[in-house]
Amino acid sequence: MPLVAGVDSSTSSCKVEVRDLDSGALIASGRAPHPSTTPPRSEQHPHDWLTAFEIACGEAGITGRNRPAAIAIAGQQHGMVVLDSNRAVLRKAKLWNDTESAIDADELVAALGAQTWARACGSVPVASFTITKLRWLARCEPQVFRAVRHVLLPHDWLTSQLTGSFTTDRGDASGTGWWSPAEERYRPDLLALVDDAAPWEAMLPTVVPPNVAAGEWNGIVVGPGTGDNMAAALGLGLRPGDLALSLGTSATAFRISDTPSADASGTIAGFADATGRYLPLVCMLNATKVTDAVARLLGVDASEFDALALQASGGADGLVLMPHFDGERTPNRPDATGSLVGIRSDVTREQLARAAVEGVVCNLLDGVDALTRIDDQNAERRVMLIGGGSHSDAYRQIVADLLGRPVLVPSGDELVARGAAVQAAAVLSGDAFHKITQRWDDGDAPEVEPNANVDGAAVRAAYGQVLAKE
C-alpha cells in the first residue's frame, strides 16, 4: 500500500499526515508546537520549525512503520528566511503577521504606484509581504542585510533541509512581492527598490512546476511544496466558482480562477495556486483571536461563548464590534485597535458575544464582496467554511446568516496538510490534481442553513457605517 505524506508548517505548529495514495485514507498523524508570537513583532527561528517537523514526523512514524513514498511541505506564507554564504540562518524569520515593515510597504507602493505594483506582481504590497520585510531588514539591520546570500520562504527553507536544494513553487512565490503570476517569472526590478546592486536572481530559489519533484529525502520523493492557502485549496478540491472562507487566528476568503488578477486597491492579493491556475485571496489579521479575547473577558470557554452568541438569535441589537484588535491587513490599518460602538447600560453578555462574532464575519465578508467585484460572472457554486472557527457553532450559523445562503463545513481538521499530501500524490503518481481530489473525496460536508429571522444585510450595513467613521 503506497503512502504519501503532507506537512502543514503553520504559525502555531507543525502537523504531519500520512495518507493512502489510492483512497486518501488517513493512516497516521503527528503534531508539535511552534513558539507563540504577538504582533507587531512576530518572529520565529527556522530551527524551531525543523525541530517541530522532526517531532511530528516521529509521531506519524514517517521514518519507520509509515514511511511514505513521497512528501510535500506547505508553510505559512510571506515569512522571510535569510541565509549567509554558508547557508546559515542569519536571524529569526519575520512572519506574515509581523507589521513592523508597514512604513516600508507604504514607501514601496509610493515608489511605483499601486496600479504598477498590481500589474507587476498581482498584488499591492502591505506589511505582510516578504518584500516589505526585506526592505525593513536593509533599513533597520544593514549589517545583517549585507551578509544575505539567499532569501527563502518558510516552506522553501524546510524543503531545503530535506533535499539540500533551494526551491519554491509558483503559489508561495506569488506572495513575495517579487514574482509575477501573470508572467510566471521573478521580477528583480521590484527587488531593485530594496537594493539595486544585489544579484537578486542568484539569491532566490528555483521555481519548480506544480507536479515536478523538488528532490529526494533518504529515497522519499519530495514535492515542491506550497503556501498554506494554496494547499488548503488543494485539500478542499476547490473548483472554479467555489468560495472558501477560512477562520483561524487570521481569516481568508479565496477562490480558484483561470485568469490572473491585479487589484490596484490592494484588497485582493492576486496569488497563483499550486496547480497552474490562480488564487485571488483576501486576508484579515484578526479572526478567532478576537472572539477568544472576548470569551476571556466574559469568563467563559469556547462552547459557553458559542451558546451566548447563539442565544442572541435576533442579532446584537445595534452593538458593533470593530475587530481590528492587533492592526489589520484588510483594510490596511497596521496601527489600528478594536472598538465597541453602540453600547448601552442594558447591554447583555449575549449581545457582546454576538457582536464579536458578527464583527469578525462582517470584516471577512467585505473581502468576499471584493472578490465578487473582480469575478462577478463566476458566481459561487459552493461556499465552504474551514479553519478552527469552522468548529464553532456560532461562527457556522452567523456566517450563513450574514451571507444569506447555505454554507458547507467539510470534515477534517488539517486541510493544509491534506493538500500537501495531494501534491505529493500528484508528483509521485503523475495523476492530475482533480483526479486525486475526486478519488479522495469522502462527501462528508454538513450544510448550515441561514436563520430566516436574521437580517444579515442590516447587520452588515451597521458594521459598514462604523468602519466608514474610523
N, C-alpha and C positions, 0 to 999 in steps of 0.2 A: 504494500500500500504506500505509494509515494506521498510524501508530506511536503508542505510549504509553510514558511513562517512569515509573519508580518509584525513589524515593530512600530509602536507609537511612542516616540520620544517627545513628550509634551512639556509644557511649562512646569507641571506639578509632579510628573512621574514618568517612568518608562514602563510600557506594557508590551508584552510579547504574547502572540497567539500562534499556535501550531495547528494547521488545518489539513484535512484530507484533500489532496489535489483534485479528485474527481467530484466529490459531493460538497466540499466546503465545510464538512462537519468539524466542529471544534474538538481537537484531541487533547490539548493541554494549554495552559497559560501561566504567565508569571508577571509579577509587578514589583517595582521598587521605587521609592520616592526620590524626588529631586529637592534640593534646598528651596525653601519658600522665598519669595521676593515680594516687594511692595514698591510700586512706582512712587515718585518719579524715577528713582534709580532702581532698575531691575536687572540684575546681573547674576549669572551662574558660571561656574568654571566647567569647561567641557569635560574635564576628567571626572567630574561628578556624574555626567551623563554616561560615560563609559562604565563607571562602577555600577550604576543602576542597571545598565544594559546587561552586564555580566551576571548580576544577581537575578534579574528577571529571566534571563536565558537559563540559568541554573534551575530555577523553579519550574520552568517549562520543559526541562530535560532536553534542550536543544543539542547539547554536546554529548548526549548519551542515548537514552532509550527512545527519544523522539527526534532524532537527528533529521532535519529536513533536507530535501534535495535542492531547495532554493530559498532565499530570504530576501526581503526588501525592507528598508527603513524609511518611515515617514517621520518628519520632525516639525517642531514649531517653526513657523515661517519667520523670515526677516532678521533673525538673530545674526550678530556679527562675530565671527571667529577669525582672529588674525594670528598668523604664524610667522616665525622668522625663517632665515635661510636653512636652519636645521630642522624645520618643521615643528619647532617647539611653540606651544601656546604662549603668546606674549602677555595676555591679560584675560580677565574674566570676559565672557561673552556678554555683550549688551543684547537684551531680549527685545522682542516685538513690542512689549508694553512699557519699555523704558522711554520716558518722554523728555529726557534731558537734551535731546537734539532738536527740540521744537524750533529754536531760533535758526538752526541750520536748515531745517526744512523750509522755513519762510524765505531764507536768503537764496536757497537753491531755486525755489519757484520764482522768486523775483528776478533771478539772473536770466531766465529764458521765457518766463510767462507760462501760465497754466496750460494754455492750448498747445504750445510747443511740447511741453512735457507729456501731455496726454497722447499726442501723435507719436512721440519718440518711444515711449515705453508702456503705453496703455494706461498709465496712472499719473496722478499728480502727487508728488511725494508729501507725506506727512511724517511726523516723528517716528512712526512705526517702521518706515522703510530703511533698508540697510544702508543705502547711500547717505542718508542723513546721519547715521551713526558713524560712518567712515569720516564724514566731514567733521563731526564732533571730535573724533579722535585726532584728526590733523590740527584742529584748533586748540583742544584742551590738553592733549598729551602728545606734543610734537616729537618727543624723543622716542616714544613707542611707535608712533606712526612711521618714523624714518626707518625703523627696523622691520617693517612689514614686508613680507615677500609673497605671502599667499593670503587670499581673502576667501573665506568659506561660509556657508550657511550651516546651521546645526546638523541637519541630516547629511550634508556633504562631509562634514568632519567625522561623524560616526561611521559613515560608509568607508571613508578612507582608512579608518582603523582596522577594517576587515580586509580591504583589497590592496592597500598600500598606494592607491592612486587617488588623484584629486578629480572627482567627477560630480556632476549635478544632473538635474533634469529640467526640462522646459517649464514645468509647473512651478517649482520652487524658485527657479532663476527669475521668473516673471515678477516676483515680489521684491527684487533687489532695488529697482530703480535704474538699472543699467543693462537690462536685457529686453529686447523688443519682441513681444508675441507676434505682432503683425509681420515683422521682418525675419523672425526666427534667428536672431543673432545678438551678440553683445554690442553695446553702444559705448565704446571707450571715450567718445566725445562727451558723453554725460559725466563720466568719471573724471575727465579733464577739469571739470568745475571744482573737483576736490584737490587735484594736483595735476597740472598739465605736463609734468615731466616724468611721471611714474610709468613704467612699462606695464600698463594695466592688463593687457590681454595675456601676458605671460604669468600674471598673478592670479588668474581666475581659473576655476575648474572647467574641464571639458563637459559640454552638454551632451549627455547620452540620450539617444532616441527612446521613446516610451517602452518598447518591448525588446530592448537590447541589454545584455548583461553588462554591468559595470566592472565585473571581475569575479574572482573566486575567494572564498574564505575556507581554508582547510578542505578543499574539494566541494564546498557548497556554492552553488551559483548565487551571485549577489546581483539583485536588480538595481536599477539606477536610483530607486527611492523617489521621494517627492515631498511636497509640503503637506501639512496636516489637513488643510481644507481640500486639496486635490485628492488625497487618499480617502477622505470621508465621502467624496462624490463617487469614488470607485466602490467603496464599501456599500453604499446605498444602491448602486446600479442606476445612478441618476441618468435620465434621458432628457434630450432637448424638450423644453416645455415644463419640466418638473421644477419645483421650487423647494429648496432645503432651507430650513431655519434651524440654526444651532444655538442652543442656550447653554453656556458653561460659565466659567469665570468671565469670559468675553462672550459676545454674541455675533453671529454672522448670518447673512442671507446670501444665497448664491444659487446659480443655475448653470446649466450647460448651454453653450451656444456654438453655432457653426461658424460664426464670424467674430473677429476681434473687436473689442470696444475701446473707445477713447473718450472718457468723460472729463471735460475741462473743468467741471465744477469740483472735481476731487472726491465726490461722494462715492463713486464706483471705482474699485480697483479692477483694471482690465487684465486679469491674470490669464495665463494659459492653464489648461488642465493637464492631467497625466496621461492622456490618450492621443493627443493630436488636435483636440478641439480647444475651446476657450471656456473660462470660468469667471464671468463678471461677478464681483463679490462686494458686499458692503460689510464693514466690520465695526463693531462698537466695543469699547474697552470695558463697559460696565454692564453686567448681567446678573448672574446668580449671586455674586458677592454683594450686590445691593440688597436683595431680599434676605440674604444671610445676616447682613448687618441689622436690618430692621427686625428680624426674628430675635436677634440677640438683645436688642433694646426692649422688645416685648417680653423677653424671658421665656421663649417657647422653642421647642425643637422644630424640625422641618415639617413633620406631619401635623403638629399643632398649628403651625403657621399656615399651612395649606387649608386646614379646616376654618381658620379665621377668615382668610381671604374669600373662601367659597361661601361662607355664611353671608357675606355682603353681596348677595347674588344680583342685586339691582345696581351695583356699582359703588364707587367710593363717595357718592353724594357731593360732588364738587371738589373733593380733595385731590390735588395733583402733586405727585412727587416727581421732581426732575432728577433722573438717576445718574447724573454726571459726577459721581462721588469722587473719583480719582482722576479728574481730567477726562477728556473724551477725544476719540479719533474721528467719529462721525456723529454729529457735526464736529468739525475740527476746533476743539476747545481744550487744548492741553493743560491749561491752568484752571479749568472750571472745578467747581464743587457742586454738591447737590443742593436742592432746595425743596421746601414743602410749602405749597400755596393753597389757600382756601381753608385753612384750619380754623375751627371754631371751638368754643368751650365745651360743646356737646359731642366732640369727636369721639369715635369708638375705636377700640383695638381692631375690630373687623374692618373698618374703613381704612385705617392706616395700612393694614396688611394688604388689602385690595389695591390701594393706591400704589404701593411699592411694586406689585406685580404689573399693574397697568402701566406704570411709568417705564419699566424695562421693555414691555411688549410694544408700547407706542413708539419708543425710540427705534426698535428693530423694524417695525412696520413702516416707518418713514423711509428706511433703506429699501424695503420692498417696493415702495412707490417709485423710488428712483430706478430700480431695476426694470420695472414695468415701463417706465417712460422711454428707456432705450431699446426695448424689445416688446412693444405693445402688440405686435402681430403674432407673438408666440405665447398665447395665454397658457397659464399653468394647467397641466393635466392633473398633477398630484402635488399636494403640499405635505411635506414631511418634516416632523419636528424631531430633532435629535439633540444629543448632548446631555449633560447631567440634569438640566432643567426639564428634560422630557419625562423624567420620572416623577415630577411634581404634578399632582392632580390639579393644583391651582394654575400652574403655567399652561398645562394642556388645555384646560377649559377656557382660560382667558385669551389665549392665542386664537382659538376657534371663535370665541365671542367677538373679538375685535376685528378679525378677518371677515367674519360673517360667512364662513364656509367650513366644510369638514376638514379635519387635519388627521393625517396618518402618523402613527407613532411606531416606527419599525422596532423590532425586537433586537436585543444585543446591545451591550454597553460600549463596545470597543470598535466602532465603525472605522476609525483611522487605522488601527492595527489590521482589521479585516481587509480594508482597501489595500494596504501594503501587501497583504498575503495574496490578494487578487493579482497585483502586479507581479509578484514572484511567480505565481502560477502561469501568467501570460508569457513571461520571459522563459520559463522552463519548458512549457508545452508548445509555444508558438500559436496557441489559440487566441482569437480575438477577445478583447476585454468583455464585450457584451455577451459573448457565448459563455464565458466563465461566470459572470454575474447572474445570468439566467439559470445556469446549472446549479448555482449555489443558493438561489432564492428559495427560502422556506415559506414564503407567503404569509408570514405571521406579522401583521401590522394592524393593530386595532385602530378604529376610526373614532374620533371625537367630534360630535356634532355641536354647532353653536347653540347657545341658550337664546331662545327667541325673545326673552324678556329683557335682554341687554341691548341697549342702543350703542353699538360699537362706534358708529360714526360720531356720536355726540361725545363719547369719551375721548376719541382721538382729536376732535375739534378743540376740546378744553385743553388738552395737552399742547396742541399746536399754538394756542393763544398764549400760554405761559412761556413756551420756548421762544416765541417771537419777541417777548419783552425782555428776555435775558441777554 
